[in-house]
Amino acid sequence: NANCMGKFAETMRWLSKSVEVVPGKKDKILNPCTFITARMLRKDIYADLGFTPSSFKPTFESKLSNQFLTYTNYRSKRFGESTEDFGDSDEE
């Protein structure tokens, strides 16, 4: 949920080696970071951290029903560019 994502983002800022303090806004993480979490949180992650999904979509043998994406705060040649839409729908 968005509350949990907000706390996660706050923790990432505290743990980051390099953070830019932006008056009146949330601090920006400067060092390269990557993490995997649910696709449905992509808008919250972008709004809170400025991270965007890459084209790498992890899969799991346990056949989890919710989709996951790999998020970065940098352009990754290894993961590729995202084709994700940040529109209103969370459908495919």
PDB file with one MODEL, atoms N, CA, C and O in Angstrom:
MODEL        1
ATOM      1  N   ASN A   1       0.832  -1.193   0.000  1.00  0.00           N
ATOM      2  CA  ASN A   1       0.000   0.000   0.000  1.00  0.00           C
ATOM      3  C   ASN A   1       0.874   1.254   0.000  1.00  0.00           C
ATOM      4  O   ASN A   1       2.083   1.176   0.219  1.00  0.00           O
ATOM      5  N   ALA A   2       0.264   2.393  -0.243  1.00  0.00           N
ATOM      6  CA  ALA A   2       1.006   3.655  -0.370  1.00  0.00           C
ATOM      7  C   ALA A   2       1.698   4.052   0.934  1.00  0.00           C
ATOM      8  O   ALA A   2       2.795   4.608   0.896  1.00  0.00           O
ATOM      9  N   ASN A   3       1.082   3.782   2.079  1.00  0.00           N
ATOM     10  CA  ASN A   3       1.687   4.117   3.373  1.00  0.00           C
ATOM     11  C   ASN A   3       2.983   3.335   3.578  1.00  0.00           C
ATOM     12  O   ASN A   3       3.999   3.896   3.988  1.00  0.00           O
ATOM     13  N   CYS A   4       2.937   2.056   3.294  1.00  0.00           N
ATOM     14  CA  CYS A   4       4.123   1.202   3.413  1.00  0.00           C
ATOM     15  C   CYS A   4       5.207   1.672   2.436  1.00  0.00           C
ATOM     16  O   CYS A   4       6.386   1.714   2.786  1.00  0.00           O
ATOM     17  N   MET A   5       4.801   2.022   1.214  1.00  0.00           N
ATOM     18  CA  MET A   5       5.753   2.507   0.217  1.00  0.00           C
ATOM     19  C   MET A   5       6.415   3.800   0.685  1.00  0.00           C
ATOM     20  O   MET A   5       7.612   3.992   0.474  1.00  0.00           O
ATOM     21  N   GLY A   6       5.654   4.682   1.313  1.00  0.00           N
ATOM     22  CA  GLY A   6       6.210   5.929   1.835  1.00  0.00           C
ATOM     23  C   GLY A   6       7.264   5.683   2.897  1.00  0.00           C
ATOM     24  O   GLY A   6       8.297   6.352   2.918  1.00  0.00           O
ATOM     25  N   LYS A   7       7.009   4.724   3.780  1.00  0.00           N
ATOM     26  CA  LYS A   7       7.981   4.388   4.827  1.00  0.00           C
ATOM     27  C   LYS A   7       9.227   3.738   4.221  1.00  0.00           C
ATOM     28  O   LYS A   7      10.347   3.984   4.669  1.00  0.00           O
ATOM     29  N   PHE A   8       9.020   2.909   3.202  1.00  0.00           N
ATOM     30  CA  PHE A   8      10.140   2.299   2.493  1.00  0.00           C
ATOM     31  C   PHE A   8      11.007   3.388   1.846  1.00  0.00           C
ATOM     32  O   PHE A   8      12.234   3.343   1.936  1.00  0.00           O
ATOM     33  N   ALA A   9      10.366   4.362   1.198  1.00  0.00           N
ATOM     34  CA  ALA A   9      11.090   5.458   0.549  1.00  0.00           C
ATOM     35  C   ALA A   9      11.885   6.265   1.571  1.00  0.00           C
ATOM     36  O   ALA A   9      13.033   6.635   1.323  1.00  0.00           O
ATOM     37  N   GLU A  10      11.276   6.533   2.707  1.00  0.00           N
ATOM     38  CA  GLU A  10      11.966   7.270   3.772  1.00  0.00           C
ATOM     39  C   GLU A  10      13.196   6.497   4.252  1.00  0.00           C
ATOM     40  O   GLU A  10      14.254   7.085   4.475  1.00  0.00           O
ATOM     41  N   THR A  11      13.057   5.188   4.410  1.00  0.00           N
ATOM     42  CA  THR A  11      14.178   4.344   4.826  1.00  0.00           C
ATOM     43  C   THR A  11      15.281   4.365   3.774  1.00  0.00           C
ATOM     44  O   THR A  11      16.461   4.446   4.116  1.00  0.00           O
ATOM     45  N   MET A  12      14.908   4.293   2.496  1.00  0.00           N
ATOM     46  CA  MET A  12      15.916   4.339   1.425  1.00  0.00           C
ATOM     47  C   MET A  12      16.705   5.644   1.471  1.00  0.00           C
ATOM     48  O   MET A  12      17.916   5.648   1.253  1.00  0.00           O
ATOM     49  N   ARG A  13      16.027   6.740   1.751  1.00  0.00           N
ATOM     50  CA  ARG A  13      16.723   8.029   1.837  1.00  0.00           C
ATOM     51  C   ARG A  13      17.721   8.037   3.002  1.00  0.00           C
ATOM     52  O   ARG A  13      18.830   8.554   2.872  1.00  0.00           O
ATOM     53  N   TRP A  14      17.317   7.461   4.134  1.00  0.00           N
ATOM     54  CA  TRP A  14      18.205   7.408   5.304  1.00  0.00           C
ATOM     55  C   TRP A  14      19.418   6.521   5.035  1.00  0.00           C
ATOM     56  O   TRP A  14      20.516   6.819   5.503  1.00  0.00           O
ATOM     57  N   LEU A  15      19.229   5.440   4.288  1.00  0.00           N
ATOM     58  CA  LEU A  15      20.314   4.497   4.031  1.00  0.00           C
ATOM     59  C   LEU A  15      21.217   4.912   2.871  1.00  0.00           C
ATOM     60  O   LEU A  15      22.334   4.408   2.749  1.00  0.00           O
ATOM     61  N   SER A  16      20.754   5.809   2.034  1.00  0.00           N
ATOM     62  CA  SER A  16      21.515   6.205   0.848  1.00  0.00           C
ATOM     63  C   SER A  16      22.770   6.976   1.216  1.00  0.00           C
ATOM     64  O   SER A  16      22.774   7.798   2.133  1.00  0.00           O
ATOM     65  N   LYS A  17      23.824   6.692   0.483  1.00  0.00           N
ATOM     66  CA  LYS A  17      25.107   7.344   0.724  1.00  0.00           C
ATOM     67  C   LYS A  17      25.081   8.803   0.276  1.00  0.00           C
ATOM     68  O   LYS A  17      25.698   9.663   0.904  1.00  0.00           O
ATOM     69  N   SER A  18      24.369   9.073  -0.802  1.00  0.00           N
ATOM     70  CA  SER A  18      24.361  10.414  -1.367  1.00  0.00           C
ATOM     71  C   SER A  18      22.924  10.870  -1.621  1.00  0.00           C
ATOM     72  O   SER A  18      22.207  10.281  -2.429  1.00  0.00           O
ATOM     73  N   VAL A  19      22.518  11.929  -0.916  1.00  0.00           N
ATOM     74  CA  VAL A  19      21.155  12.456  -1.021  1.00  0.00           C
ATOM     75  C   VAL A  19      21.226  13.968  -1.218  1.00  0.00           C
ATOM     76  O   VAL A  19      21.981  14.661  -0.535  1.00  0.00           O
ATOM     77  N   GLU A  20      20.437  14.465  -2.153  1.00  0.00           N
ATOM     78  CA  GLU A  20      20.346  15.912  -2.387  1.00  0.00           C
ATOM     79  C   GLU A  20      19.152  16.456  -1.613  1.00  0.00           C
ATOM     80  O   GLU A  20      18.020  16.018  -1.816  1.00  0.00           O
ATOM     81  N   VAL A  21      19.409  17.408  -0.727  1.00  0.00           N
ATOM     82  CA  VAL A  21      18.335  18.031   0.046  1.00  0.00           C
ATOM     83  C   VAL A  21      17.670  19.077  -0.844  1.00  0.00           C
ATOM     84  O   VAL A  21      18.319  19.999  -1.337  1.00  0.00           O
ATOM     85  N   VAL A  22      16.364  18.913  -1.037  1.00  0.00           N
ATOM     86  CA  VAL A  22      15.598  19.823  -1.880  1.00  0.00           C
ATOM     87  C   VAL A  22      14.587  20.539  -0.995  1.00  0.00           C
ATOM     88  O   VAL A  22      13.623  19.919  -0.546  1.00  0.00           O
ATOM     89  N   PRO A  23      14.786  21.844  -0.730  1.00  0.00           N
ATOM     90  CA  PRO A  23      13.866  22.571   0.152  1.00  0.00           C
ATOM     91  C   PRO A  23      12.414  22.491  -0.339  1.00  0.00           C
ATOM     92  O   PRO A  23      12.125  22.731  -1.511  1.00  0.00           O
ATOM     93  N   GLY A  24      11.520  22.151   0.579  1.00  0.00           N
ATOM     94  CA  GLY A  24      10.102  22.072   0.257  1.00  0.00           C
ATOM     95  C   GLY A  24       9.684  20.812  -0.471  1.00  0.00           C
ATOM     96  O   GLY A  24       8.505  20.646  -0.783  1.00  0.00           O
ATOM     97  N   LYS A  25      10.633  19.911  -0.751  1.00  0.00           N
ATOM     98  CA  LYS A  25      10.327  18.655  -1.443  1.00  0.00           C
ATOM     99  C   LYS A  25      11.022  17.511  -0.720  1.00  0.00           C
ATOM    100  O   LYS A  25      11.766  17.723   0.238  1.00  0.00           O
ATOM    101  N   LYS A  26      10.769  16.312  -1.187  1.00  0.00           N
ATOM    102  CA  LYS A  26      11.433  15.145  -0.611  1.00  0.00           C
ATOM    103  C   LYS A  26      12.865  15.080  -1.126  1.00  0.00           C
ATOM    104  O   LYS A  26      13.132  15.390  -2.287  1.00  0.00           O
ATOM    105  N   ASP A  27      13.782  14.677  -0.252  1.00  0.00           N
ATOM    106  CA  ASP A  27      15.181  14.554  -0.642  1.00  0.00           C
ATOM    107  C   ASP A  27      15.323  13.569  -1.800  1.00  0.00           C
ATOM    108  O   ASP A  27      14.599  12.577  -1.882  1.00  0.00           O
ATOM    109  N   LYS A  28      16.272  13.864  -2.697  1.00  0.00           N
ATOM    110  CA  LYS A  28      16.488  13.046  -3.885  1.00  0.00           C
ATOM    111  C   LYS A  28      17.697  12.144  -3.676  1.00  0.00           C
ATOM    112  O   LYS A  28      18.773  12.619  -3.310  1.00  0.00           O
ATOM    113  N   ILE A  29      17.526  10.846  -3.907  1.00  0.00           N
ATOM    114  CA  ILE A  29      18.624   9.877  -3.799  1.00  0.00           C
ATOM    115  C   ILE A  29      19.496  10.011  -5.040  1.00  0.00           C
ATOM    116  O   ILE A  29      19.001   9.911  -6.162  1.00  0.00           O
ATOM    117  N   LEU A  30      20.802  10.240  -4.840  1.00  0.00           N
ATOM    118  CA  LEU A  30      21.715  10.447  -5.959  1.00  0.00           C
ATOM    119  C   LEU A  30      22.482   9.199  -6.366  1.00  0.00           C
ATOM    120  O   LEU A  30      22.769   9.017  -7.550  1.00  0.00           O
ATOM    121  N   ASN A  31      22.821   8.335  -5.415  1.00  0.00           N
ATOM    122  CA  ASN A  31      23.569   7.141  -5.787  1.00  0.00           C
ATOM    123  C   ASN A  31      22.640   6.152  -6.500  1.00  0.00           C
ATOM    124  O   ASN A  31      21.455   6.079  -6.177  1.00  0.00           O
ATOM    125  N   PRO A  32      23.171   5.386  -7.471  1.00  0.00           N
ATOM    126  CA  PRO A  32      22.340   4.452  -8.230  1.00  0.00           C
ATOM    127  C   PRO A  32      21.699   3.401  -7.324  1.00  0.00           C
ATOM    128  O   PRO A  32      22.374   2.774  -6.507  1.00  0.00           O
ATOM    129  N   CYS A  33      20.402   3.221  -7.479  1.00  0.00           N
ATOM    130  CA  CYS A  33      19.653   2.238  -6.689  1.00  0.00           C
ATOM    131  C   CYS A  33      18.725   1.439  -7.596  1.00  0.00           C
ATOM    132  O   CYS A  33      18.213   1.945  -8.595  1.00  0.00           O
ATOM    133  N   THR A  34      18.526   0.189  -7.227  1.00  0.00           N
ATOM    134  CA  THR A  34      17.628  -0.712  -7.948  1.00  0.00           C
ATOM    135  C   THR A  34      16.856  -1.520  -6.925  1.00  0.00           C
ATOM    136  O   THR A  34      17.422  -1.953  -5.921  1.00  0.00           O
ATOM    137  N   PHE A  35      15.564  -1.730  -7.167  1.00  0.00           N
ATOM    138  CA  PHE A  35      14.796  -2.635  -6.320  1.00  0.00           C
ATOM    139  C   PHE A  35      13.603  -3.180  -7.086  1.00  0.00           C
ATOM    140  O   PHE A  35      13.207  -2.630  -8.115  1.00  0.00           O
ATOM    141  N   ILE A  36      13.039  -4.254  -6.582  1.00  0.00           N
ATOM    142  CA  ILE A  36      11.894  -4.923  -7.205  1.00  0.00           C
ATOM    143  C   ILE A  36      10.714  -4.845  -6.259  1.00  0.00           C
ATOM    144  O   ILE A  36      10.838  -5.143  -5.070  1.00  0.00           O
ATOM    145  N   THR A  37       9.571  -4.445  -6.789  1.00  0.00           N
ATOM    146  CA  THR A  37       8.325  -4.463  -6.012  1.00  0.00           C
ATOM    147  C   THR A  37       7.140  -4.492  -6.975  1.00  0.00           C
ATOM    148  O   THR A  37       7.317  -4.535  -8.193  1.00  0.00           O
ATOM    149  N   ALA A  38       5.963  -4.467  -6.428  1.00  0.00           N
ATOM    150  CA  ALA A  38       4.739  -4.638  -7.208  1.00  0.00           C
ATOM    151  C   ALA A  38       4.537  -3.549  -8.262  1.00  0.00           C
ATOM    152  O   ALA A  38       4.851  -2.380  -8.037  1.00  0.00           O
ATOM    153  N   ARG A  39       4.011  -3.955  -9.405  1.00  0.00           N
ATOM    154  CA  ARG A  39       3.708  -3.032 -10.502  1.00  0.00           C
ATOM    155  C   ARG A  39       2.682  -1.994 -10.065  1.00  0.00           C
ATOM    156  O   ARG A  39       2.763  -0.836 -10.475  1.00  0.00           O
ATOM    157  N   MET A  40       1.719  -2.393  -9.242  1.00  0.00           N
ATOM    158  CA  MET A  40       0.639  -1.484  -8.851  1.00  0.00           C
ATOM    159  C   MET A  40       1.138  -0.262  -8.072  1.00  0.00           C
ATOM    160  O   MET A  40       0.399   0.709  -7.911  1.00  0.00           O
ATOM    161  N   LEU A  41       2.379  -0.303  -7.589  1.00  0.00           N
ATOM    162  CA  LEU A  41       2.936   0.824  -6.831  1.00  0.00           C
ATOM    163  C   LEU A  41       3.747   1.786  -7.693  1.00  0.00           C
ATOM    164  O   LEU A  41       4.342   2.728  -7.169  1.00  0.00           O
ATOM    165  N   ARG A  42       3.779   1.564  -9.011  1.00  0.00           N
ATOM    166  CA  ARG A  42       4.672   2.345  -9.873  1.00  0.00           C
ATOM    167  C   ARG A  42       4.441   3.848  -9.787  1.00  0.00           C
ATOM    168  O   ARG A  42       5.403   4.616  -9.817  1.00  0.00           O
ATOM    169  N   LYS A  43       3.188   4.286  -9.679  1.00  0.00           N
ATOM    170  CA  LYS A  43       2.906   5.730  -9.600  1.00  0.00           C
ATOM    171  C   LYS A  43       3.378   6.305  -8.264  1.00  0.00           C
ATOM    172  O   LYS A  43       3.924   7.407  -8.216  1.00  0.00           O
ATOM    173  N   ASP A  44       3.164   5.553  -7.178  1.00  0.00           N
ATOM    174  CA  ASP A  44       3.619   5.995  -5.852  1.00  0.00           C
ATOM    175  C   ASP A  44       5.143   6.052  -5.792  1.00  0.00           C
ATOM    176  O   ASP A  44       5.712   6.988  -5.230  1.00  0.00           O
ATOM    177  N   ILE A  45       5.795   5.053  -6.368  1.00  0.00           N
ATOM    178  CA  ILE A  45       7.257   5.008  -6.366  1.00  0.00           C
ATOM    179  C   ILE A  45       7.827   6.183  -7.155  1.00  0.00           C
ATOM    180  O   ILE A  45       8.799   6.812  -6.736  1.00  0.00           O
ATOM    181  N   TYR A  46       7.215   6.470  -8.294  1.00  0.00           N
ATOM    182  CA  TYR A  46       7.685   7.605  -9.095  1.00  0.00           C
ATOM    183  C   TYR A  46       7.455   8.920  -8.350  1.00  0.00           C
ATOM    184  O   TYR A  46       8.339   9.776  -8.317  1.00  0.00           O
ATOM    185  N   ALA A  47       6.284   9.082  -7.759  1.00  0.00           N
ATOM    186  CA  ALA A  47       5.960  10.325  -7.050  1.00  0.00           C
ATOM    187  C   ALA A  47       6.835  10.517  -5.813  1.00  0.00           C
ATOM    188  O   ALA A  47       7.260  11.634  -5.522  1.00  0.00           O
ATOM    189  N   ASP A  48       7.105   9.436  -5.087  1.00  0.00           N
ATOM    190  CA  ASP A  48       7.841   9.540  -3.823  1.00  0.00           C
ATOM    191  C   ASP A  48       9.354   9.542  -4.017  1.00  0.00           C
ATOM    192  O   ASP A  48      10.067  10.307  -3.367  1.00  0.00           O
ATOM    193  N   LEU A  49       9.842   8.687  -4.912  1.00  0.00           N
ATOM    194  CA  LEU A  49      11.288   8.526  -5.077  1.00  0.00           C
ATOM    195  C   LEU A  49      11.833   9.021  -6.414  1.00  0.00           C
ATOM    196  O   LEU A  49      13.028   9.292  -6.532  1.00  0.00           O
ATOM    197  N   GLY A  50      10.971   9.140  -7.417  1.00  0.00           N
ATOM    198  CA  GLY A  50      11.445   9.498  -8.753  1.00  0.00           C
ATOM    199  C   GLY A  50      12.023   8.310  -9.503  1.00  0.00           C
ATOM    200  O   GLY A  50      12.642   8.485 -10.552  1.00  0.00           O
ATOM    201  N   PHE A  51      11.831   7.105  -8.982  1.00  0.00           N
ATOM    202  CA  PHE A  51      12.317   5.895  -9.639  1.00  0.00           C
ATOM    203  C   PHE A  51      11.321   5.485 -10.724  1.00  0.00           C
ATOM    204  O   PHE A  51      10.114   5.671 -10.571  1.00  0.00           O
ATOM    205  N   THR A  52      11.835   4.929 -11.818  1.00  0.00           N
ATOM    206  CA  THR A  52      10.972   4.449 -12.896  1.00  0.00           C
ATOM    207  C   THR A  52      11.221   2.966 -13.137  1.00  0.00           C
ATOM    208  O   THR A  52      12.309   2.462 -12.857  1.00  0.00           O
ATOM    209  N   PRO A  53      10.219   2.268 -13.654  1.00  0.00           N
ATOM    210  CA  PRO A  53      10.408   0.855 -13.956  1.00  0.00           C
ATOM    211  C   PRO A  53      11.346   0.680 -15.151  1.00  0.00           C
ATOM    212  O   PRO A  53      11.397   1.524 -16.045  1.00  0.00           O
ATOM    213  N   SER A  54      12.071  -0.410 -15.150  1.00  0.00           N
ATOM    214  CA  SER A  54      12.867  -0.783 -16.316  1.00  0.00           C
ATOM    215  C   SER A  54      12.056  -1.819 -17.096  1.00  0.00           C
ATOM    216  O   SER A  54      10.941  -2.158 -16.702  1.00  0.00           O
ATOM    217  N   SER A  55      12.608  -2.316 -18.187  1.00  0.00           N
ATOM    218  CA  SER A  55      11.872  -3.328 -18.953  1.00  0.00           C
ATOM    219  C   SER A  55      12.064  -4.735 -18.384  1.00  0.00           C
ATOM    220  O   SER A  55      11.406  -5.674 -18.832  1.00  0.00           O
ATOM    221  N   PHE A  56      12.955  -4.891 -17.402  1.00  0.00           N
ATOM    222  CA  PHE A  56      13.149  -6.203 -16.781  1.00  0.00           C
ATOM    223  C   PHE A  56      11.996  -6.499 -15.831  1.00  0.00           C
ATOM    224  O   PHE A  56      11.792  -5.790 -14.846  1.00  0.00           O
ATOM    225  N   LYS A  57      11.242  -7.556 -16.139  1.00  0.00           N
ATOM    226  CA  LYS A  57      10.097  -7.954 -15.317  1.00  0.00           C
ATOM    227  C   LYS A  57      10.396  -9.323 -14.709  1.00  0.00           C
ATOM    228  O   LYS A  57      10.364 -10.333 -15.411  1.00  0.00           O
ATOM    229  N   PRO A  58      10.684  -9.361 -13.424  1.00  0.00           N
ATOM    230  CA  PRO A  58      11.020 -10.634 -12.784  1.00  0.00           C
ATOM    231  C   PRO A  58       9.833 -11.590 -12.765  1.00  0.00           C
ATOM    232  O   PRO A  58       8.678 -11.172 -12.689  1.00  0.00           O
ATOM    233  N   THR A  59      10.139 -12.866 -12.835  1.00  0.00           N
ATOM    234  CA  THR A  59       9.115 -13.906 -12.710  1.00  0.00           C
ATOM    235  C   THR A  59       9.533 -14.835 -11.575  1.00  0.00           C
ATOM    236  O   THR A  59      10.707 -14.915 -11.215  1.00  0.00           O
ATOM    237  N   PHE A  60       8.562 -15.524 -11.030  1.00  0.00           N
ATOM    238  CA  PHE A  60       8.807 -16.379  -9.875  1.00  0.00           C
ATOM    239  C   PHE A  60       8.196 -17.750 -10.108  1.00  0.00           C
ATOM    240  O   PHE A  60       7.106 -17.859 -10.671  1.00  0.00           O
ATOM    241  N   GLU A  61       8.886 -18.789  -9.681  1.00  0.00           N
ATOM    242  CA  GLU A  61       8.385 -20.149  -9.839  1.00  0.00           C
ATOM    243  C   GLU A  61       7.086 -20.380  -9.092  1.00  0.00           C
ATOM    244  O   GLU A  61       6.285 -21.224  -9.493  1.00  0.00           O
ATOM    245  N   SER A  62       6.863 -19.645  -8.015  1.00  0.00           N
ATOM    246  CA  SER A  62       5.665 -19.852  -7.197  1.00  0.00           C
ATOM    247  C   SER A  62       4.410 -19.283  -7.850  1.00  0.00           C
ATOM    248  O   SER A  62       3.322 -19.376  -7.282  1.00  0.00           O
ATOM    249  N   LYS A  63       4.551 -18.697  -9.038  1.00  0.00           N
ATOM    250  CA  LYS A  63       3.407 -18.164  -9.792  1.00  0.00           C
ATOM    251  C   LYS A  63       2.631 -17.114  -9.005  1.00  0.00           C
ATOM    252  O   LYS A  63       1.406 -17.189  -8.913  1.00  0.00           O
ATOM    253  N   LEU A  64       3.327 -16.147  -8.443  1.00  0.00           N
ATOM    254  CA  LEU A  64       2.662 -15.053  -7.735  1.00  0.00           C
ATOM    255  C   LEU A  64       1.688 -14.368  -8.682  1.00  0.00           C
ATOM    256  O   LEU A  64       1.993 -14.177  -9.859  1.00  0.00           O
ATOM    257  N   SER A  65       0.529 -14.002  -8.177  1.00  0.00           N
ATOM    258  CA  SER A  65      -0.501 -13.437  -9.048  1.00  0.00           C
ATOM    259  C   SER A  65      -0.268 -11.963  -9.369  1.00  0.00           C
ATOM    260  O   SER A  65      -0.657 -11.505 -10.444  1.00  0.00           O
ATOM    261  N   ASN A  66       0.359 -11.209  -8.460  1.00  0.00           N
ATOM    262  CA  ASN A  66       0.590  -9.801  -8.768  1.00  0.00           C
ATOM    263  C   ASN A  66       1.901  -9.635  -9.534  1.00  0.00           C
ATOM    264  O   ASN A  66       2.866 -10.362  -9.301  1.00  0.00           O
ATOM    265  N   GLN A  67       1.919  -8.676 -10.442  1.00  0.00           N
ATOM    266  CA  GLN A  67       3.080  -8.429 -11.290  1.00  0.00           C
ATOM    267  C   GLN A  67       4.113  -7.584 -10.549  1.00  0.00           C
ATOM    268  O   GLN A  67       3.775  -6.715  -9.745  1.00  0.00           O
ATOM    269  N   PHE A  68       5.367  -7.863 -10.842  1.00  0.00           N
ATOM    270  CA  PHE A  68       6.473  -7.129 -10.243  1.00  0.00           C
ATOM    271  C   PHE A  68       7.273  -6.434 -11.337  1.00  0.00           C
ATOM    272  O   PHE A  68       7.321  -6.899 -12.476  1.00  0.00           O
ATOM    273  N   LEU A  69       7.895  -5.327 -10.985  1.00  0.00           N
ATOM    274  CA  LEU A  69       8.773  -4.595 -11.896  1.00  0.00           C
ATOM    275  C   LEU A  69      10.083  -4.283 -11.184  1.00  0.00           C
ATOM    276  O   LEU A  69      10.148  -4.271  -9.955  1.00  0.00           O
ATOM    277  N   THR A  70      11.115  -4.034 -11.966  1.00  0.00           N
ATOM    278  CA  THR A  70      12.399  -3.604 -11.442  1.00  0.00           C
ATOM    279  C   THR A  70      12.493  -2.096 -11.632  1.00  0.00           C
ATOM    280  O   THR A  70      12.374  -1.597 -12.751  1.00  0.00           O
ATOM    281  N   TYR A  71      12.708  -1.375 -10.540  1.00  0.00           N
ATOM    282  CA  TYR A  71      12.742   0.089 -10.553  1.00  0.00           C
ATOM    283  C   TYR A  71      14.167   0.582 -10.365  1.00  0.00           C
ATOM    284  O   TYR A  71      14.937   0.006  -9.597  1.00  0.00           O
ATOM    285  N   THR A  72      14.514   1.651 -11.072  1.00  0.00           N
ATOM    286  CA  THR A  72      15.832   2.263 -10.925  1.00  0.00           C
ATOM    287  C   THR A  72      15.701   3.787 -10.890  1.00  0.00           C
ATOM    288  O   THR A  72      14.691   4.346 -11.317  1.00  0.00           O
ATOM    289  N   ASN A  73      16.730   4.438 -10.381  1.00  0.00           N
ATOM    290  CA  ASN A  73      16.780   5.898 -10.426  1.00  0.00           C
ATOM    291  C   ASN A  73      17.841   6.357 -11.427  1.00  0.00           C
ATOM    292  O   ASN A  73      18.366   7.466 -11.328  1.00  0.00           O
ATOM    293  N   TYR A  74      18.147   5.490 -12.388  1.00  0.00           N
ATOM    294  CA  TYR A  74      19.116   5.782 -13.440  1.00  0.00           C
ATOM    295  C   TYR A  74      18.724   4.996 -14.686  1.00  0.00           C
ATOM    296  O   TYR A  74      17.927   4.061 -14.606  1.00  0.00           O
ATOM    297  N   ARG A  75      19.281   5.371 -15.835  1.00  0.00           N
ATOM    298  CA  ARG A  75      19.024   4.623 -17.068  1.00  0.00           C
ATOM    299  C   ARG A  75      19.930   3.401 -17.082  1.00  0.00           C
ATOM    300  O   ARG A  75      21.150   3.517 -16.964  1.00  0.00           O
ATOM    301  N   SER A  76      19.325   2.241 -17.227  1.00  0.00           N
ATOM    302  CA  SER A  76      20.089   1.005 -17.183  1.00  0.00           C
ATOM    303  C   SER A  76      20.102   0.331 -18.554  1.00  0.00           C
ATOM    304  O   SER A  76      19.053  -0.018 -19.096  1.00  0.00           O
ATOM    305  N   LYS A  77      21.299   0.155 -19.105  1.00  0.00           N
ATOM    306  CA  LYS A  77      21.415  -0.595 -20.362  1.00  0.00           C
ATOM    307  C   LYS A  77      21.112  -2.070 -20.116  1.00  0.00           C
ATOM    308  O   LYS A  77      20.532  -2.743 -20.969  1.00  0.00           O
ATOM    309  N   ARG A  78      21.500  -2.559 -18.966  1.00  0.00           N
ATOM    310  CA  ARG A  78      21.300  -3.968 -18.639  1.00  0.00           C
ATOM    311  C   ARG A  78      19.818  -4.325 -18.516  1.00  0.00           C
ATOM    312  O   ARG A  78      19.384  -5.350 -19.042  1.00  0.00           O
ATOM    313  N   PHE A  79      19.042  -3.494 -17.830  1.00  0.00           N
ATOM    314  CA  PHE A  79      17.619  -3.767 -17.632  1.00  0.00           C
ATOM    315  C   PHE A  79      16.762  -3.270 -18.787  1.00  0.00           C
ATOM    316  O   PHE A  79      15.665  -3.789 -18.993  1.00  0.00           O
ATOM    317  N   GLY A  80      17.221  -2.291 -19.541  1.00  0.00           N
ATOM    318  CA  GLY A  80      16.475  -1.768 -20.678  1.00  0.00           C
ATOM    319  C   GLY A  80      15.470  -0.698 -20.295  1.00  0.00           C
ATOM    320  O   GLY A  80      15.143  -0.511 -19.123  1.00  0.00           O
ATOM    321  N   GLU A  81      14.987   0.003 -21.321  1.00  0.00           N
ATOM    322  CA  GLU A  81      14.017   1.079 -21.125  1.00  0.00           C
ATOM    323  C   GLU A  81      12.633   0.511 -20.848  1.00  0.00           C
ATOM    324  O   GLU A  81      12.259  -0.537 -21.375  1.00  0.00           O
ATOM    325  N   SER A  82      11.898   1.204 -20.032  1.00  0.00           N
ATOM    326  CA  SER A  82      10.545   0.791 -19.676  1.00  0.00           C
ATOM    327  C   SER A  82       9.547   1.183 -20.755  1.00  0.00           C
ATOM    328  O   SER A  82       9.711   2.184 -21.452  1.00  0.00           O
ATOM    329  N   THR A  83       8.517   0.371 -20.868  1.00  0.00           N
ATOM    330  CA  THR A  83       7.383   0.707 -21.734  1.00  0.00           C
ATOM    331  C   THR A  83       6.143   0.909 -20.877  1.00  0.00           C
ATOM    332  O   THR A  83       5.027   0.946 -21.396  1.00  0.00           O
ATOM    333  N   GLU A  84       6.331   1.041 -19.567  1.00  0.00           N
ATOM    334  CA  GLU A  84       5.207   1.197 -18.640  1.00  0.00           C
ATOM    335  C   GLU A  84       4.482   2.511 -18.846  1.00  0.00           C
ATOM    336  O   GLU A  84       5.090   3.544 -19.125  1.00  0.00           O
ATOM    337  N   ASP A  85       3.169   2.447 -18.701  1.00  0.00           N
ATOM    338  CA  ASP A  85       2.307   3.618 -18.793  1.00  0.00           C
ATOM    339  C   ASP A  85       1.976   4.060 -17.376  1.00  0.00           C
ATOM    340  O   ASP A  85       1.637   3.235 -16.527  1.00  0.00           O
ATOM    341  N   PHE A  86       2.072   5.353 -17.121  1.00  0.00           N
ATOM    342  CA  PHE A  86       1.740   5.875 -15.805  1.00  0.00           C
ATOM    343  C   PHE A  86       0.330   6.443 -15.779  1.00  0.00           C
ATOM    344  O   PHE A  86       0.021   7.310 -14.962  1.00  0.00           O
ATOM    345  N   GLY A  87      -0.533   5.951 -16.679  1.00  0.00           N
ATOM    346  CA  GLY A  87      -1.928   6.384 -16.720  1.00  0.00           C
ATOM    347  C   GLY A  87      -2.691   5.922 -15.493  1.00  0.00           C
ATOM    348  O   GLY A  87      -2.098   5.428 -14.534  1.00  0.00           O
ATOM    349  N   ASP A  88      -3.985   6.081 -15.523  1.00  0.00           N
ATOM    350  CA  ASP A  88      -4.821   5.771 -14.366  1.00  0.00           C
ATOM    351  C   ASP A  88      -5.015   4.280 -14.124  1.00  0.00           C
ATOM    352  O   ASP A  88      -5.261   3.875 -12.988  1.00  0.00           O
ATOM    353  N   SER A  89      -4.911   3.468 -15.145  1.00  0.00           N
ATOM    354  CA  SER A  89      -5.230   2.049 -15.017  1.00  0.00           C
ATOM    355  C   SER A  89      -4.037   1.246 -14.516  1.00  0.00           C
ATOM    356  O   SER A  89      -2.893   1.536 -14.865  1.00  0.00           O
ATOM    357  N   ASP A  90      -4.310   0.238 -13.698  1.00  0.00           N
ATOM    358  CA  ASP A  90      -3.279  -0.702 -13.276  1.00  0.00           C
ATOM    359  C   ASP A  90      -3.382  -2.007 -14.050  1.00  0.00           C
ATOM    360  O   ASP A  90      -2.702  -2.981 -13.728  1.00  0.00           O
ATOM    361  N   GLU A  91      -4.231  -2.028 -15.070  1.00  0.00           N
ATOM    362  CA  GLU A  91      -4.389  -3.209 -15.912  1.00  0.00           C
ATOM    363  C   GLU A  91      -3.237  -3.276 -16.903  1.00  0.00           C
ATOM    364  O   GLU A  91      -2.532  -2.289 -17.110  1.00  0.00           O
ATOM    365  N   GLU A  92      -3.046  -4.435 -17.512  1.00  0.00           N
ATOM    366  CA  GLU A  92      -2.000  -4.625 -18.521  1.00  0.00           C
ATOM    367  C   GLU A  92      -2.149  -3.681 -19.670  1.00  0.00           C
ATOM    368  O   GLU A  92      -1.347  -3.713 -20.603  1.00  0.00           O
TER     369      GLU A  92
ENDMDL
END
